[in-house]
Structures are given as C-alpha cells and as structure tokens.
Amino acid sequence: MPGKAAEGKPQSAAGKPESQTALVRRARRINRELAEVYPYAHPELDFENPFQLLVATVLSAQTTDLRVNQTTPTLFAKYPTPEDLAAANPEEVEEILRPCGFFRAKTKSVIGLSKGLVEEFGGEVPGRLEDLVRLPGVGRKTAFVVLGNAFGRPGITVDTHFQRLVRRWRWTAETDPDKIEAAVGALFPKSDWTDLSHHVIWHGRRICHARKPACGACPIAPLCPAYGEGETDPEKAKKLLKYEKGGFPGQRLNPPQAYLDAGGRPAPPLGGVSGT
C-alpha cells in the first residue's frame, strides 16, 4: 500500500507563485515518487506485436483497457495480420467489437488502418510519428503509445487521466492535448516521457480518481497543490483504492511477470468472474 500522506499543506500550495525551476523540481520529484510506488508500471493493453498494440489502442477510445483486453483475443484469433483484418467482413468485425462500444466507428477505423498498413507500408506498422498519424483513427496519443511501447521511442500519452492529473498538479493550465504534451514534455528529459506516462496514468486509475481522489492514501500528497479535493482520512481513503492496491485485478489478462511478482492479479476474461 502507498505510504501515509504527510501532514500539513503541500509544498506547492504556498502563497507565492511557483517558479519554473521549482516546478521542474517538483514535477520530477513526483515522477520519482510514483516510480517507487509503481516500479512495474506498463501499458495496460494486452499485445504481442506492434499491430496488436495499434489496433488495441484505437479500440480503447471511450472504453476501458480491460474491456479491450477481453475483446481482442477473439479479434486477433480470427484476424491475426493486417492483411486478414483489411479483408474482413465489416459486419463480422462489428459483432466481435460490440462490447467495446462505438463498434461501427471502431470497425471502420481498424479495417481502414489495416488497409493503410497493407497498401502503404507492406503490412508493417511504421515506427515514425508522421507515418502513424496518416492511418485512419490514429492520432498523436495512439501513435505515442505505439512508438513508446512497441518501438522504444519516447512519447507522452495524454489520455484523460494524464490531463486530469497534470492540471491538478499545476504542471500546466493547458486543456488542449497537444499543448499539454508540449508543456509537460518541457519539464522532463525526453528519455523519461514513456515511463512518466505510465506512472501518471497508473496513479490516475488507482488513487487520484476524477470524482473521489484518495488523498489520504496518496504517496505524493505533500507535493500536490490539489491535496484535500478528495478524502483525506487515511482509512476512508484506502477504501477508494482501485486495482491491485485495493485488492482487485488489474486491466490485463496477461500482465508482465514483474506486475505479478509485485502482487498484481490478472483481469478475468470476458464473462469471467474474479474474486476480490
């Protein structure tokens, strides 16, 4: 479990404005603290190759990674390559993707991006941002997920959790994802970007929730200007924790061994039941 939050006001909640130097130091310290809490942080979409990660990331829009992970085994068993999915019957793909929501639009995107891969890139997922964003349904966020986790190229993934937390932490006041990406990227070395994204997103899913952040169980409470927006009582805050820190399975059906070694548990398959 995360350590007990330090008492008193967060350092950044002092009266005077925070200098850029102080902001950089605080931001990097937050990332270091989160790296200790989530040393096994990883992408929470199941994938075995760049194509699977690309498709899964597109499917993850407006749904949970868990639901995508429960759906993609059937999809990839039937359509294992871009060539297979490019030639698929849309109605059959729609039926498979129905649990993910917006299944008609997502079917159009994954078939379209598969056709793009076949026609423009020889059936291979390109490793360049400018090429990835040319594919149907692929924006910068999706591209950075693929580049960072399938190709090892640094990128910042600005999803809803990331946007919420960096504003709570006053790393930036921007609301546009591209501007958030630029502002936060300027606070960290480029080599930190991918792991930073994992740390922030994991914290947003597990502790710093949108409606009821578990402030009393947060390991970075002394560094957070928004401390007190959520439950500050440590015992009550513990009950708000989600996923492995609350005793529940995580998002992946097939998580990395490091996650299992740390006490995390795999998610159940679609229709499966997992005790808590």
N, C-alpha and C positions, 0 to 999 in steps of 0.2 A: 504494500500500500504506500501511497505517497506520504512523505513526511508531514508532520503537523505544521500548519501555516504559522509563520512568525506573527507575534502580536504587534500591534501598532500600525501606523499608516505606511503604505507602500512608499519606497524611497522616491518614486517619480510623482507622488501626489503632493510634493512640497509646493509652497506658494509660488515660487518664481518659475518662469518658463525654463524648460529643459533645453540645454544647448545641443547642437548637433553632435558634438563629441560625447556628451553624456548619453544621448540617445543611442549612439552606436555602441557604447559600452554596455548599456542596459540591455539592448536587443541581443547582443552577442552573449551576454550572461544568461539571458532567458533561454537561448538556444542550447547553451552548455548544460543548464539545469535540466532541460527537457531530454537531452541526450542521455543523461544519467537515469532518468525515470523510464525512458523508452529506448534502451540500447538496441533493441531488436526491432525497432520501427521499420516497416516495409510497406510496399504497395499492397493494398488490401483487395486487389483483384487477382483472382487465380489466373495464371497464364503460363504457357510453356515455351512461347516464342513471340517475336515482335508482332506477328499478325494477330495472334490471340489477344495480346495486350491492347493493340489498337482497336479491335472490334469491341472488346470488353469495356474499354474506356468510353467509347461512343455510346454504348448501351447504358452506361452508368448515369447519364444525364437524368436528373429528376427522379432518381430512384436510389436504393441503397446498393452498395457494393455486394452485400450479402445476397440480395435478390438476383443480381447479375451472376454471381458465382453459382447460384443454384440453377440458373438457366443455361449458362454457356456449355456445360458438359454435353447436353443434348445437341446443341447447335454445332459444336466442333466435332462431335462424333459423326454427324451427318455431312458436314461441310468443313473438312479439315484444312483446306487450302483456299487461297484467294480465287483460284480457277473454279473450284467447286461452288463457292458462295456466289461468284459472279454469274454462274449459270443456273442458279437456284430458282425454283418457282416461288415468287413472292408470297403467295398465299400460304405455302408450307412454312416459310420462314416466319411469317406473321404469327402463325399458330404457336410456334416454338417461343417467340419473343413476347407473347401476350402477357406473361407475368411481370415483365419489366415496365409495362405502361408505355403509352405513346408508341405502340408496337408497329403501327403502319409507317410512321415517320422514321422510326429506327430501322425498320426493314429496308426502306428506301435508301437510307444512309449506308448501311453495312453492305448492301448489294452494290450500291454505287461506288463506294470506296474500293470494294473488291475489284470491280471492273476497272477502276482507275489504276490500281496496282498492276493488273494484268496488262492493260493497254499501254501504260506509260513507264512502268518500272519492272517489266518482266516477271511480275508475280512476287516481287520482293518489296518489303517495307523499306522505304528510303530512310536514311539516317540524317537528313537535313531538314531543318525547320521549314525552309521555303518550299520544299517539296511536299512535306506532310500536309501543310495547310491548303494545298491545292486539291486535296481529296475531299469528296462530299462528306459533310458532317464533322470535319476535323478542323478545330480551331486551335489557337495557341495553347490553351490549357491542355487539351488532349495531346497535342504534339509534344509538349514538355514532359508529360507523363511517360510517353513512349521513349523519347530521347534520353530521359534520365534513368529509366528503369530497364530498358531493353538495350540501350546503346552506351550507357555510362556517360552521357553528355549532360552537364549541369543545366538545370532549368528549375524555375519556380512554378509550382502548380497552384494557381489562385482559384480554389474552389470556394464554396460558401463558408466552410469552416475557417479557411485561411483568411478570407475577407473579414469575417466577424472578429477573429482574434487579433489580427494586426491593428484593427481600428480600436479595439478595447485596450490594447497595449499602447496606443498612441504612437505606433511606428509610422503611421500615415493617416491623413484625413481623407485621402482619395477614395472614391467609390467605384470608379471605372477599373475593371480588372487589369487592363494594360498599364494604367498609371500606378496601380498598386504594385504590380510586378516590378516596374521600374524603381519605385520609391523604396521598396523593401530590398530589392537587389543591390541598391547602392549602400545598404548598411552592412553587407556581408561579402566576404570573398566569394567569387564565383564557384569555387570548389565546394562551398557549403550549401549551395542552393537546393540540390535534390534532397539531401538529408534534412535540411531545415523544413522543407515542405512536408516531409513525413512527420517530423516532430510536432509541427503546428497542427496538422490535420488530426493526428492521433490525440493530441490534447483536447482539441475541439470536440471530438467524438466521445471521449471518455470522461472528461472532467469539466471543461469550460463550455457547457451547453448553451444553446441560444436562449432558452427561457429560464432555466434554473441552473446557473453555473454553481458548481460545488466549491465555492470559495474557501470553506473551512477545511477542505481536504486537498487544497491546491499547493503544490510544491513551490510555485513561483509567486505566491501571494505577496511577499514583500516587495516584489518588482512590478506589481500590476497596478496601474492607476485606477482600474475599474473594480478593485477589491471592495466587496460589500454589496455589489449588484445582485449577488446570489446568496445562498445560505452560508452563513459564517460559522455556525455551530458545528464543530468537528464531527460529532456523532450523527447529526442530521445530514451533514454534507456527504458522509460516507455512503449513506443510503441512495444518493443520487448518482453514484459512480456507475458507469456502464462498461460492458465488455469485460475483459479478463480481470480488471481491478475491482469489479463488482461481483465477480464470481460467475460471469456469463461467458459463453463462447464468443470469439471474435467474428470477423467478417468472412474469413477464408475457409473453404472446405479443406484445402491443402496448404496450410501455412508453413513457413520456413521452420526448420528444426530449432533455430535459436528462439523462436517465439514459443514453441512447445517446451523447450528447456526452461524458459522463464516462467512457466506455469500457465501459459495461454492454452486455450482449448479450441479445437476446430469447430466451425459452424456446422449445423446439421444440413443435409441435402434437402432439396425441395420436397416438402411433405414430411420431412423427418422431424423427430422430436428430440430435444436435448435437455436434460435436467439442469438445474442451476444450483 
